[in-house]
């Protein structure tokens, strides 16, 4: 018989210490670069169009190919991560988008850049799936929501970092250095992240009990220097799961909720937030003024994720998602009523608050909620499938957003966002499970749960 390591129970009783901080920053460094590279087109595409390097249709194709790559990357990484481990998968995808970003800096034409962006997207889609899931398996349930939300702060900080670098770099040096920065940074982090440990939970789920036990003893030895270790919870009986389990209750309802959340939040980000510079250009602002407006508004991204960090473990995931969705709807209605003649301070204030409410949801949905919904044996595959549906929606959304903005203006774009949010609220309220303060083993979806209850 396989030795019971009880990795989950032993990890959950550890006091927060240097080990957790080290894992957080090793994972987080790559996630920050992922966020930067993901949002780089926010400033690159308007500059490329203005210089004649690209057309509006090519820009939409660039975004679409990005998310085609991310869709495939999210799907594949789930299978790779559950088969070969979190650590191997994390390093592999970081190398992909690092090398492709360097090549993109030297693209001779827009067609080449579009296909390089597809390759970058493969790595970006994989990184976001495996990064959050890896941290989920290390931190204790009492503070898991806060740690994952802080990771989301790093990821979404890529947007203001991109906006800031674009503001200072693109007018003087063009858009190519933006890709060069991403490529060099990714390769540096790839080297540093060789020190990232494998997940003991995954090792035990794979039957590698000796490896899991050796790693747990090393982790516990380090943690013992922080304070006394409490007795671990009793081990949870193992449950055999495969991909077909996702089609049966209660996992099926979690898949539906997780997938719709990913569709909604990806459309909010890439159908509104990242299009802000182009919306401002449509309203007659210069490219420099457009970047300045965008920079002010997107400073709300880390604030939103930070708000999520303080709400995740106190209010819970479901209440935070629903509350932020309602705030986004209200602020979206106000923002849609603005015209080019509206006072700039009012546009910037409401736009800032709108982005804050959107990124509370980003922290909850992408960073915290979805990875928690599924057991360790199929966590990355299930999480990857949810992300696949979300990314698939963004393959077509650039063209929908382009048509809506040209036909109805920003009001048409925001109407689409509000409709998606209404369905999201209904799904989370009716079928969402609350993971707050619960161990991953207790959340094992193979066992019946009260789907609407709060512990």
C-alpha positions in Angstrom: 0.0 0.0 0.0 1.1 3.6 -0.7 2.3 5.5 2.3 -0.1 8.2 3.5 2.0 11.4 3.6 -0.9 13.7 4.5 0.8 16.6 2.6 -2.3 18.7 2.7 -2.9 18.5 6.4 0.8 19.1 7.1 1.0 22.1 4.8 -2.1 23.7 6.2 -0.9 23.7 9.8 2.4 25.5 9.0 2.9 29.0 10.3 3.6 31.6 7.6 7.3 32.0 7.3 10.3 32.4 4.9 9.3 29.3 2.9 5.9 30.8 2.0 7.5 34.1 1.1 10.1 32.5 -1.1 7.5 30.4 -3.0 5.3 33.6 -3.4 8.1 35.6 -4.9 9.5 32.9 -7.1 6.0 32.3 -8.6 5.1 36.0 -8.4 8.1 37.3 -10.4 7.0 35.2 -13.4 3.4 36.3 -12.9 4.4 40.0 -12.9 6.1 39.5 -16.3 3.1 37.5 -17.5 0.9 40.5 -16.6 3.3 42.9 -18.3 3.6 40.9 -21.5 -0.2 40.2 -21.5 -1.0 43.9 -21.5 1.8 45.1 -23.7 -0.5 45.5 -26.7 -2.5 48.2 -24.9 0.2 50.7 -25.8 2.0 48.9 -28.7 -1.0 48.6 -31.0 -2.1 52.3 -31.1 1.6 53.2 -31.7 1.9 50.6 -34.4 -1.2 51.9 -36.1 -0.2 55.5 -35.9 3.2 54.8 -37.5 1.6 52.9 -40.4 3.1 49.5 -39.2 -0.4 48.1 -38.7 -4.1 48.7 -39.6 -7.1 48.5 -37.2 -8.0 45.1 -38.6 -4.5 43.8 -38.1 -4.6 45.1 -34.5 -7.8 43.2 -33.9 -6.2 40.1 -35.4 -3.1 40.6 -33.2 -5.4 40.5 -30.1 -7.3 37.6 -31.5 -4.2 35.6 -32.1 -2.9 36.4 -28.7 -6.0 34.8 -27.2 -6.0 31.9 -29.6 -2.5 31.1 -28.3 -3.6 31.7 -24.7 -6.6 29.4 -25.2 -4.4 26.5 -26.5 -1.8 27.2 -23.8 -4.3 27.2 -21.0 -5.7 23.9 -22.3 -2.4 22.2 -22.8 -0.8 23.3 -19.5 -3.6 21.6 -17.5 -2.6 18.3 -18.9 1.1 19.0 -18.7 0.8 20.2 -15.1 -1.2 17.3 -13.8 1.1 14.8 -15.7 4.6 16.3 -15.3 4.2 18.6 -12.3 3.7 22.2 -11.6 7.4 23.1 -11.5 8.3 21.7 -14.9 5.3 23.2 -16.6 6.0 26.6 -15.1 9.5 26.7 -16.3 8.6 25.5 -19.8 6.0 28.1 -20.5 8.1 30.9 -19.2 10.8 30.0 -21.6 8.4 30.0 -24.5 7.0 33.5 -24.0 10.5 34.9 -23.1 12.2 33.8 -26.3 9.1 34.7 -28.5 9.0 38.2 -26.9 12.6 38.8 -27.8 11.9 37.7 -31.4 8.9 40.0 -31.5 11.1 43.0 -30.8 12.7 42.4 -34.2 9.6 41.5 -36.3 10.0 42.9 -39.9 6.2 43.3 -40.5 2.9 43.1 -38.8 2.1 39.6 -40.1 5.2 38.2 -38.5 4.5 40.0 -35.3 1.0 38.6 -35.2 2.2 35.0 -35.4 5.0 35.6 -32.9 2.3 37.0 -30.6 0.4 33.7 -31.0 3.5 31.8 -29.7 3.8 34.3 -26.9 0.1 33.6 -26.1 0.9 29.9 -25.7 3.2 30.7 -22.8 1.0 33.5 -21.3 -2.1 31.2 -21.2 -0.1 28.5 -19.5 1.6 30.8 -16.9 -1.7 32.2 -15.5 -3.2 28.7 -15.0 -0.2 27.0 -13.3 0.9 30.0 -11.3 -2.2 30.5 -9.2 -2.8 26.8 -8.9 0.8 26.2 -7.6 0.5 28.9 -4.9 -3.0 27.5 -4.0 -1.4 24.2 -3.0 1.2 25.7 -0.6 -0.6 28.3 1.5 -3.0 27.5 4.5 -6.7 28.0 4.2 -6.9 30.7 6.9 -5.0 33.2 4.6 -5.2 31.5 1.2 -7.5 34.1 -0.3 -5.3 36.9 0.8 -2.1 35.4 -0.5 -3.7 34.6 -3.9 -5.1 38.1 -4.1 -1.7 39.6 -3.4 -0.4 37.4 -6.3 -3.2 39.0 -8.4 -1.9 42.4 -7.4 1.5 41.5 -8.9 -0.2 40.2 -12.1 -2.4 43.2 -12.7 0.4 45.6 -11.8 1.7 44.6 -15.3 -1.0 46.9 -16.8 0.1 50.2 -15.1 3.8 49.1 -15.5 3.1 48.7 -19.2 1.3 52.0 -19.4 4.1 53.8 -17.6 6.8 52.3 -19.7 4.8 53.0 -22.8 4.3 56.6 -21.8 8.0 57.2 -21.5 9.4 54.7 -24.1 7.1 54.6 -27.1 7.1 58.3 -28.1 10.9 58.4 -28.0 12.0 54.9 -29.1 8.9 53.2 -30.7 7.1 50.1 -29.6 9.9 47.5 -30.1 11.6 48.0 -26.7 8.4 46.9 -25.0 8.8 43.4 -26.3 12.6 43.4 -25.6 12.0 44.2 -21.9 9.5 41.4 -21.6 11.9 38.8 -23.2 15.0 39.7 -21.1 12.9 39.8 -17.9 11.4 36.4 -18.6 14.7 34.7 -19.1 16.2 36.2 -15.9 13.2 34.9 -13.9 13.4 31.5 -15.6 16.9 31.1 -14.3 16.0 32.3 -10.7 12.9 30.1 -10.6 15.0 26.9 -10.7 14.8 27.0 -6.9 11.0 26.6 -6.9 10.0 23.4 -5.2 7.4 20.9 -6.5 4.0 20.7 -4.9 4.0 18.0 -2.2 0.2 17.7 -2.7 0.8 16.8 -6.4 3.6 14.4 -5.6 1.4 12.5 -3.1 -1.5 12.5 -5.6 0.8 11.0 -8.2 1.8 8.2 -5.8 5.3 9.6 -5.3 5.1 9.2 -1.5 8.9 9.1 -0.9 9.5 12.3 -2.8 6.5 14.0 -1.0 7.7 12.9 2.4 11.2 14.1 1.8 10.1 17.5 0.6 7.6 17.8 3.5 10.3 17.0 6.1 12.5 19.7 4.6 9.7 22.3 4.6 8.7 21.4 8.2 12.3 21.6 9.3 12.5 25.2 8.0 9.1 26.1 9.3 10.0 24.8 12.8 12.3 27.8 13.1 9.4 30.1 12.8 7.3 28.6 15.7 5.9 25.4 17.1 4.0 23.2 14.6 0.4 22.3 15.5 -0.8 18.8 14.9 -2.0 18.3 11.3 -5.6 17.5 10.4 -6.4 13.8 9.8 -5.6 12.7 6.3 -8.5 12.7 3.9 -9.2 9.4 2.1 -7.9 9.5 -1.5 -10.5 9.6 -4.3 -9.8 8.4 -7.8 -10.7 11.1 -10.4 -10.2 11.5 -14.1 -11.3 14.1 -16.7 -14.7 12.4 -17.1 -15.4 13.3 -13.5 -15.9 16.9 -14.6 -19.1 15.9 -16.4 -20.7 14.6 -13.3 -22.2 16.4 -10.3 -21.0 18.2 -8.3 -18.0 19.0 -10.4 -20.1 19.8 -13.5 -21.8 22.7 -11.8 -18.4 24.0 -10.7 -17.1 23.8 -14.2 -20.1 25.8 -15.5 -19.7 28.5 -12.9 -15.9 28.7 -13.3 -16.1 28.8 -17.1 -18.7 31.6 -17.1 -16.7 33.6 -14.6 -13.6 33.3 -16.9 -15.6 34.3 -20.0 -17.0 37.4 -18.2 -13.8 38.6 -16.6 -11.7 38.1 -19.7 -14.2 40.1 -21.8 -14.2 42.9 -19.2 -10.4 43.1 -19.3 -9.8 42.7 -23.0 -13.0 44.2 -24.3 -12.9 47.4 -22.2 -9.8 48.0 -20.1 -7.1 47.2 -22.7 -9.0 49.2 -25.4 -9.0 52.4 -23.4 -6.2 54.1 -25.4 -8.0 53.3 -28.7 -11.3 54.6 -27.3 -9.5 57.8 -26.3 -8.0 58.1 -29.8 -11.4 57.7 -31.3 -12.6 60.7 -29.2 -9.9 62.9 -30.7 -7.1 62.8 -28.1 -3.5 62.7 -29.1 -1.6 59.5 -28.6 0.5 61.0 -25.7 -2.7 62.4 -24.0 -4.4 59.0 -24.6 -1.6 57.2 -22.8 -1.7 59.8 -19.9 -5.5 59.2 -19.5 -5.0 55.5 -19.6 -2.2 55.5 -17.1 -4.3 57.4 -14.5 -7.3 55.0 -15.0 -5.4 51.8 -14.9 -3.7 52.7 -11.7 -6.9 51.3 -10.3 -5.9 47.7 -11.2 -3.6 47.1 -8.2 -6.0 48.9 -5.9 -8.8 46.6 -7.1 -6.7 43.5 -6.5 -5.7 44.8 -3.1 -9.3 45.3 -2.2 -9.9 41.7 -3.2 -7.1 40.6 -0.9 -8.8 42.2 2.1 -12.2 40.9 1.2 -11.4 37.3 0.2 -11.0 35.9 3.7 -13.4 38.2 5.5 -16.4 38.6 3.3 -15.8 35.4 1.3 -15.3 34.8 -2.4 -19.0 34.8 -3.5 -20.0 38.0 -1.7 -17.0 39.8 -3.0 -17.6 38.7 -6.6 -21.3 39.7 -6.5 -20.7 43.0 -4.8 -17.9 44.0 -7.2 -20.2 42.9 -10.2 -23.0 45.2 -9.0 -20.5 48.1 -8.5 -19.2 47.5 -12.1 -22.7 47.7 -13.5 -23.5 50.9 -11.7 -20.2 52.6 -12.6 -20.4 51.3 -16.2 -23.9 52.9 -16.7 -22.4 56.3 -15.5 -19.3 56.0 -17.6 -21.3 55.1 -20.7 -23.2 58.4 -20.4 -20.0 60.5 -20.7 -19.1 62.3 -23.9 -15.9 63.9 -25.1 -17.1 67.2 -23.7 -17.3 65.8 -20.1 -14.9 67.3 -17.6 -11.6 65.2 -17.7 -11.5 64.9 -13.9 -14.9 63.3 -13.9 -14.0 60.8 -16.7 -10.8 59.9 -14.9 -12.4 59.5 -11.5 -15.3 57.3 -12.6 -13.0 55.4 -15.0 -10.6 54.8 -12.1 -13.4 53.5 -9.8 -14.8 51.3 -12.6 -11.4 49.7 -13.2 -11.0 49.1 -9.4 -14.4 47.2 -9.3 -13.4 45.2 -12.4 -10.1 44.2 -10.8 -11.6 43.1 -7.5 -13.3 40.5 -9.7 -10.1 39.7 -11.5 -8.3 38.9 -8.2 -11.3 36.8 -7.0 -12.1 34.9 -10.2 -8.7 34.3 -11.8 -6.4 34.4 -8.8 -8.5 32.9 -6.0 -11.8 31.2 -6.8 -11.3 29.1 -9.9 -8.2 27.2 -8.7 -9.9 26.3 -5.4 -12.9 24.6 -7.0 -11.2 21.4 -8.0 -9.2 18.6 -6.3 -5.4 18.3 -6.7 -5.5 15.3 -9.0 -7.3 17.3 -11.7 -6.8 20.9 -10.5 -4.7 22.1 -13.5 -6.8 20.3 -16.1 -10.1 21.6 -14.7 -8.7 25.1 -14.1 -7.1 25.0 -17.6 -10.5 24.1 -19.2 -12.2 27.0 -17.4 -9.5 29.3 -18.7 -9.8 27.8 -22.1 -13.4 28.9 -22.3 -12.5 32.3 -21.1 -9.7 32.8 -23.5 -11.8 31.3 -26.4 -14.3 34.1 -25.8 -11.5 36.7 -26.3 -10.6 35.3 -29.7 -13.8 36.8 -31.1 -14.4 39.6 -28.6 -11.9 42.0 -30.3 -14.0 42.0 -33.5 -17.2 42.4 -31.5 -15.8 45.3 -29.5 -14.4 46.9 -32.7 -17.9 46.7 -34.3 -19.7 47.9 -31.2 -17.3 50.8 -30.6 -17.5 51.9 -34.3 -21.3 51.6 -34.4 -22.5 52.6 -30.9 -19.4 54.0 -29.3 -18.2 53.1 -25.8 -21.9 52.8 -24.6 -22.3 49.7 -26.9 -19.2 48.1 -25.5 -20.3 48.7 -21.9 -23.8 47.3 -22.6 -22.2 44.0 -23.6 -20.2 44.0 -20.3 -23.2 44.6 -18.2 -25.2 41.8 -19.8 -22.3 39.4 -19.0 -22.2 40.6 -15.4 -25.9 40.0 -14.8 -25.5 36.4 -15.8 -22.4 36.1 -13.6 -24.2 37.4 -10.5 -27.0 34.8 -11.1 -24.5 32.0 -11.6 -22.4 32.8 -8.4 -25.5 33.4 -6.3 -27.3 30.2 -7.4 -24.6 27.7 -7.9 -21.3 29.0 -6.4 -19.6 27.2 -3.6 -17.8 29.2 -0.8 -14.2 28.0 -0.2 -13.4 30.6 2.5 -11.4 29.1 5.4 -11.7 25.6 4.1 -8.8 23.2 3.3 -8.4 22.1 -0.3 -9.1 18.5 0.8 -12.3 19.6 2.5 -13.3 21.3 -0.8 -12.8 18.0 -2.7 -15.6 18.3 -5.2 -16.0 14.5 -5.4 -17.8 14.8 -2.1 -21.3 16.3 -1.6 -21.2 20.0 -0.5 -23.8 22.6 0.3 -23.2 24.7 -2.8 -24.6 27.9 -1.4 -23.4 27.7 2.2 -20.8 29.9 3.9 -18.8 28.1 6.7 
